[in-house]
Amino acid sequence: MEIRGFAVGLLLALSATLLVDTQTTDVMRRYKHFLRQHVIEDMELNQCDQVINKRNINKCNTNNCKEINTFILATDEQVRAVCSDGGTPKGRNLYESTKRFPLVICKLKKGARCPKCEYNGKKSRRTITVACVKGWPVHFEGSNIVLDLFKGIFERALMMLSG
């Protein structure tokens, strides 16, 4: 009886370890996919076509090009920080960055089709919102334009009202 109890306990422990390893493997797969699609340290506006093709972001088996792809110009670590002290929880598993990131937003040119997907690039500085799992960004939800002019006006108005 004692050996059977030990065997059951060992089996449960091994199953739990496998479950954790599987979850971690899935999170890491999703994180690497997110990095490939959205994170690059340095990129120019005219490099959208090149980067999207090199990273195999378009799936031409559907004959459709991706309409828009946003690249965050930062290191992996800077983007990962959004899931902890560099971000604010926004509900569910979404976090918005506390700082603005430089971005290159690649929009598909009108009429472009696979395999010749062509993009226009636009630079911007925005806060980003990402989905995080276990402290790892796994999905780019979007970006928000923070206009410094309006932010400054709002902050001055608050100071006048409070003081």
GUVEXFI-914395 format. One record per residue (C-alpha): z, x, y; residue in one letter; residue number from 1; chain. Coordinates in Angstrom, 1 decimal. Layout:
N
{Z=Z	X=X	Y=Y	r=A	k=NUM	c=A} .
...
***
This chain:
163
{Z=0.0	X=0.0	Y=0.0	r=M	k=1	c=A} .
{Z=0.9	X=2.8	Y=2.4	r=E	k=2	c=A} .
{Z=-2.4	X=4.6	Y=1.9	r=I	k=3	c=A} .
{Z=-4.4	X=1.4	Y=2.5	r=R	k=4	c=A} .
{Z=-2.5	X=0.8	Y=5.7	r=G	k=5	c=A} .
{Z=-3.2	X=4.4	Y=6.8	r=F	k=6	c=A} .
{Z=-6.9	X=3.9	Y=5.9	r=A	k=7	c=A} .
{Z=-7.1	X=0.7	Y=8.0	r=V	k=8	c=A} .
{Z=-5.4	X=2.4	Y=10.9	r=G	k=9	c=A} .
{Z=-7.8	X=5.4	Y=10.7	r=L	k=10	c=A} .
{Z=-10.8	X=3.0	Y=10.5	r=L	k=11	c=A} .
{Z=-9.6	X=1.1	Y=13.6	r=L	k=12	c=A} .
{Z=-9.1	X=4.4	Y=15.5	r=A	k=13	c=A} .
{Z=-12.6	X=5.7	Y=14.6	r=L	k=14	c=A} .
{Z=-14.1	X=2.3	Y=15.6	r=S	k=15	c=A} .
{Z=-12.4	X=2.4	Y=19.0	r=A	k=16	c=A} .
{Z=-13.6	X=6.0	Y=19.5	r=T	k=17	c=A} .
{Z=-17.2	X=5.0	Y=18.6	r=L	k=18	c=A} .
{Z=-17.1	X=2.0	Y=21.0	r=L	k=19	c=A} .
{Z=-15.9	X=4.2	Y=23.9	r=V	k=20	c=A} .
{Z=-18.5	X=6.9	Y=23.1	r=D	k=21	c=A} .
{Z=-21.2	X=4.2	Y=23.0	r=T	k=22	c=A} .
{Z=-20.1	X=2.7	Y=26.3	r=Q	k=23	c=A} .
{Z=-20.0	X=6.1	Y=27.9	r=T	k=24	c=A} .
{Z=-23.5	X=7.0	Y=26.5	r=T	k=25	c=A} .
{Z=-24.9	X=3.7	Y=27.9	r=D	k=26	c=A} .
{Z=-23.3	X=4.3	Y=31.4	r=V	k=27	c=A} .
{Z=-24.7	X=7.8	Y=31.5	r=M	k=28	c=A} .
{Z=-28.1	X=6.6	Y=30.5	r=R	k=29	c=A} .
{Z=-28.0	X=4.0	Y=33.3	r=R	k=30	c=A} .
{Z=-26.7	X=6.7	Y=35.8	r=Y	k=31	c=A} .
{Z=-29.5	X=9.1	Y=34.9	r=K	k=32	c=A} .
{Z=-32.1	X=6.3	Y=35.3	r=H	k=33	c=A} .
{Z=-30.6	X=5.4	Y=38.7	r=F	k=34	c=A} .
{Z=-30.8	X=9.1	Y=39.8	r=L	k=35	c=A} .
{Z=-34.4	X=9.4	Y=38.7	r=R	k=36	c=A} .
{Z=-35.4	X=6.3	Y=40.6	r=Q	k=37	c=A} .
{Z=-33.4	X=6.7	Y=43.8	r=H	k=38	c=A} .
{Z=-31.7	X=10.1	Y=44.5	r=V	k=39	c=A} .
{Z=-33.5	X=13.1	Y=45.8	r=I	k=40	c=A} .
{Z=-32.1	X=15.8	Y=48.1	r=E	k=41	c=A} .
{Z=-35.1	X=16.4	Y=50.2	r=D	k=42	c=A} .
{Z=-38.3	X=14.4	Y=50.7	r=M	k=43	c=A} .
{Z=-40.9	X=13.8	Y=53.4	r=E	k=44	c=A} .
{Z=-42.6	X=10.5	Y=54.3	r=L	k=45	c=A} .
{Z=-45.9	X=11.6	Y=52.9	r=N	k=46	c=A} .
{Z=-44.5	X=12.4	Y=49.5	r=Q	k=47	c=A} .
{Z=-43.9	X=8.9	Y=48.2	r=C	k=48	c=A} .
{Z=-47.0	X=8.9	Y=45.9	r=D	k=49	c=A} .
{Z=-46.2	X=12.3	Y=44.5	r=Q	k=50	c=A} .
{Z=-42.5	X=11.7	Y=43.8	r=V	k=51	c=A} .
{Z=-43.0	X=8.2	Y=42.4	r=I	k=52	c=A} .
{Z=-45.7	X=9.5	Y=40.0	r=N	k=53	c=A} .
{Z=-43.8	X=12.6	Y=39.0	r=K	k=54	c=A} .
{Z=-40.7	X=10.6	Y=38.3	r=R	k=55	c=A} .
{Z=-42.7	X=8.0	Y=36.4	r=N	k=56	c=A} .
{Z=-41.2	X=5.1	Y=38.4	r=I	k=57	c=A} .
{Z=-44.3	X=2.9	Y=38.1	r=N	k=58	c=A} .
{Z=-45.0	X=1.2	Y=34.8	r=K	k=59	c=A} .
{Z=-48.7	X=0.9	Y=34.8	r=C	k=60	c=A} .
{Z=-48.9	X=-0.9	Y=31.4	r=N	k=61	c=A} .
{Z=-48.4	X=-4.1	Y=33.4	r=T	k=62	c=A} .
{Z=-51.1	X=-3.0	Y=35.9	r=N	k=63	c=A} .
{Z=-48.6	X=-3.5	Y=38.7	r=N	k=64	c=A} .
{Z=-47.2	X=-0.9	Y=41.1	r=C	k=65	c=A} .
{Z=-43.6	X=-1.1	Y=42.2	r=K	k=66	c=A} .
{Z=-43.6	X=-2.9	Y=45.6	r=E	k=67	c=A} .
{Z=-40.9	X=-0.9	Y=47.2	r=I	k=68	c=A} .
{Z=-38.7	X=2.1	Y=46.2	r=N	k=69	c=A} .
{Z=-35.9	X=3.6	Y=48.2	r=T	k=70	c=A} .
{Z=-34.9	X=7.2	Y=47.9	r=F	k=71	c=A} .
{Z=-31.5	X=8.3	Y=49.0	r=I	k=72	c=A} .
{Z=-31.7	X=11.8	Y=50.5	r=L	k=73	c=A} .
{Z=-28.4	X=13.2	Y=49.2	r=A	k=74	c=A} .
{Z=-26.9	X=15.1	Y=46.3	r=T	k=75	c=A} .
{Z=-25.8	X=13.3	Y=43.1	r=D	k=76	c=A} .
{Z=-22.2	X=14.0	Y=44.1	r=E	k=77	c=A} .
{Z=-22.6	X=12.4	Y=47.6	r=Q	k=78	c=A} .
{Z=-24.0	X=9.3	Y=46.1	r=V	k=79	c=A} .
{Z=-21.5	X=9.1	Y=43.3	r=R	k=80	c=A} .
{Z=-18.7	X=9.2	Y=45.9	r=A	k=81	c=A} .
{Z=-19.7	X=5.7	Y=47.0	r=V	k=82	c=A} .
{Z=-18.1	X=4.5	Y=43.8	r=C	k=83	c=A} .
{Z=-14.8	X=5.9	Y=44.8	r=S	k=84	c=A} .
{Z=-13.4	X=7.1	Y=48.2	r=D	k=85	c=A} .
{Z=-16.8	X=7.1	Y=49.9	r=G	k=86	c=A} .
{Z=-17.4	X=3.4	Y=49.4	r=G	k=87	c=A} .
{Z=-15.8	X=0.0	Y=50.0	r=T	k=88	c=A} .
{Z=-15.7	X=-2.6	Y=47.2	r=P	k=89	c=A} .
{Z=-17.9	X=-5.6	Y=48.0	r=K	k=90	c=A} .
{Z=-17.1	X=-7.8	Y=45.0	r=G	k=91	c=A} .
{Z=-18.2	X=-7.7	Y=41.4	r=R	k=92	c=A} .
{Z=-19.0	X=-4.1	Y=40.8	r=N	k=93	c=A} .
{Z=-20.8	X=-3.4	Y=44.1	r=L	k=94	c=A} .
{Z=-19.7	X=-0.8	Y=46.6	r=Y	k=95	c=A} .
{Z=-21.0	X=-0.1	Y=50.1	r=E	k=96	c=A} .
{Z=-21.0	X=3.4	Y=51.4	r=S	k=97	c=A} .
{Z=-18.7	X=4.2	Y=54.3	r=T	k=98	c=A} .
{Z=-21.2	X=6.5	Y=55.8	r=K	k=99	c=A} .
{Z=-24.9	X=6.2	Y=56.5	r=R	k=100	c=A} .
{Z=-27.4	X=8.0	Y=54.3	r=F	k=101	c=A} .
{Z=-30.8	X=9.3	Y=55.3	r=P	k=102	c=A} .
{Z=-33.4	X=7.3	Y=53.3	r=L	k=103	c=A} .
{Z=-37.1	X=7.4	Y=52.6	r=V	k=104	c=A} .
{Z=-38.4	X=3.8	Y=51.9	r=I	k=105	c=A} .
{Z=-41.7	X=3.8	Y=50.1	r=C	k=106	c=A} .
{Z=-43.7	X=0.5	Y=50.5	r=K	k=107	c=A} .
{Z=-46.8	X=-0.2	Y=48.4	r=L	k=108	c=A} .
{Z=-50.0	X=-0.2	Y=50.5	r=K	k=109	c=A} .
{Z=-51.8	X=-3.5	Y=50.5	r=K	k=110	c=A} .
{Z=-54.2	X=-3.8	Y=47.6	r=G	k=111	c=A} .
{Z=-53.0	X=-0.8	Y=45.6	r=A	k=112	c=A} .
{Z=-53.0	X=-1.2	Y=41.8	r=R	k=113	c=A} .
{Z=-52.2	X=1.0	Y=38.9	r=C	k=114	c=A} .
{Z=-53.0	X=3.7	Y=38.1	r=P	k=115	c=A} .
{Z=-53.6	X=4.4	Y=41.8	r=K	k=116	c=A} .
{Z=-50.4	X=3.3	Y=43.4	r=C	k=117	c=A} .
{Z=-50.3	X=4.4	Y=47.0	r=E	k=118	c=A} .
{Z=-47.3	X=4.1	Y=49.4	r=Y	k=119	c=A} .
{Z=-46.4	X=4.3	Y=53.1	r=N	k=120	c=A} .
{Z=-43.1	X=6.1	Y=53.7	r=G	k=121	c=A} .
{Z=-40.6	X=5.3	Y=56.4	r=K	k=122	c=A} .
{Z=-37.4	X=7.2	Y=57.2	r=K	k=123	c=A} .
{Z=-34.2	X=5.4	Y=58.1	r=S	k=124	c=A} .
{Z=-30.4	X=6.0	Y=58.2	r=R	k=125	c=A} .
{Z=-28.4	X=3.2	Y=56.5	r=R	k=126	c=A} .
{Z=-25.4	X=2.4	Y=54.5	r=T	k=127	c=A} .
{Z=-26.2	X=1.8	Y=50.9	r=I	k=128	c=A} .
{Z=-24.9	X=-0.6	Y=48.3	r=T	k=129	c=A} .
{Z=-24.8	X=0.4	Y=44.7	r=V	k=130	c=A} .
{Z=-23.4	X=-1.1	Y=41.5	r=A	k=131	c=A} .
{Z=-20.9	X=1.1	Y=39.8	r=C	k=132	c=A} .
{Z=-19.6	X=1.2	Y=36.2	r=V	k=133	c=A} .
{Z=-16.6	X=3.4	Y=35.4	r=K	k=134	c=A} .
{Z=-17.1	X=5.3	Y=38.6	r=G	k=135	c=A} .
{Z=-20.8	X=6.0	Y=38.1	r=W	k=136	c=A} .
{Z=-23.6	X=4.4	Y=40.3	r=P	k=137	c=A} .
{Z=-26.0	X=2.7	Y=37.9	r=V	k=138	c=A} .
{Z=-28.1	X=0.3	Y=40.2	r=H	k=139	c=A} .
{Z=-29.4	X=0.4	Y=43.8	r=F	k=140	c=A} .
{Z=-28.6	X=-3.0	Y=45.3	r=E	k=141	c=A} .
{Z=-29.9	X=-2.3	Y=48.8	r=G	k=142	c=A} .
{Z=-29.3	X=-0.8	Y=52.2	r=S	k=143	c=A} .
{Z=-28.0	X=-2.0	Y=55.5	r=N	k=144	c=A} .
{Z=-29.2	X=-1.0	Y=59.0	r=I	k=145	c=A} .
{Z=-26.2	X=-0.2	Y=61.1	r=V	k=146	c=A} .
{Z=-27.3	X=-0.1	Y=64.7	r=L	k=147	c=A} .
{Z=-25.2	X=2.4	Y=66.6	r=D	k=148	c=A} .
{Z=-25.9	X=0.7	Y=69.9	r=L	k=149	c=A} .
{Z=-24.5	X=-2.7	Y=68.7	r=F	k=150	c=A} .
{Z=-21.7	X=-1.0	Y=66.9	r=K	k=151	c=A} .
{Z=-20.6	X=0.8	Y=70.0	r=G	k=152	c=A} .
{Z=-20.8	X=-2.3	Y=72.2	r=I	k=153	c=A} .
{Z=-18.8	X=-4.3	Y=69.6	r=F	k=154	c=A} .
{Z=-16.1	X=-1.5	Y=69.4	r=E	k=155	c=A} .
{Z=-15.9	X=-1.4	Y=73.3	r=R	k=156	c=A} .
{Z=-15.5	X=-5.2	Y=73.5	r=A	k=157	c=A} .
{Z=-12.7	X=-5.1	Y=70.9	r=L	k=158	c=A} .
{Z=-10.9	X=-2.4	Y=72.9	r=M	k=159	c=A} .
{Z=-11.2	X=-4.4	Y=76.1	r=M	k=160	c=A} .
{Z=-9.9	X=-7.6	Y=74.4	r=L	k=161	c=A} .
{Z=-6.9	X=-5.8	Y=72.8	r=S	k=162	c=A} .
{Z=-5.9	X=-3.8	Y=75.7	r=G	k=163	c=A} .
***
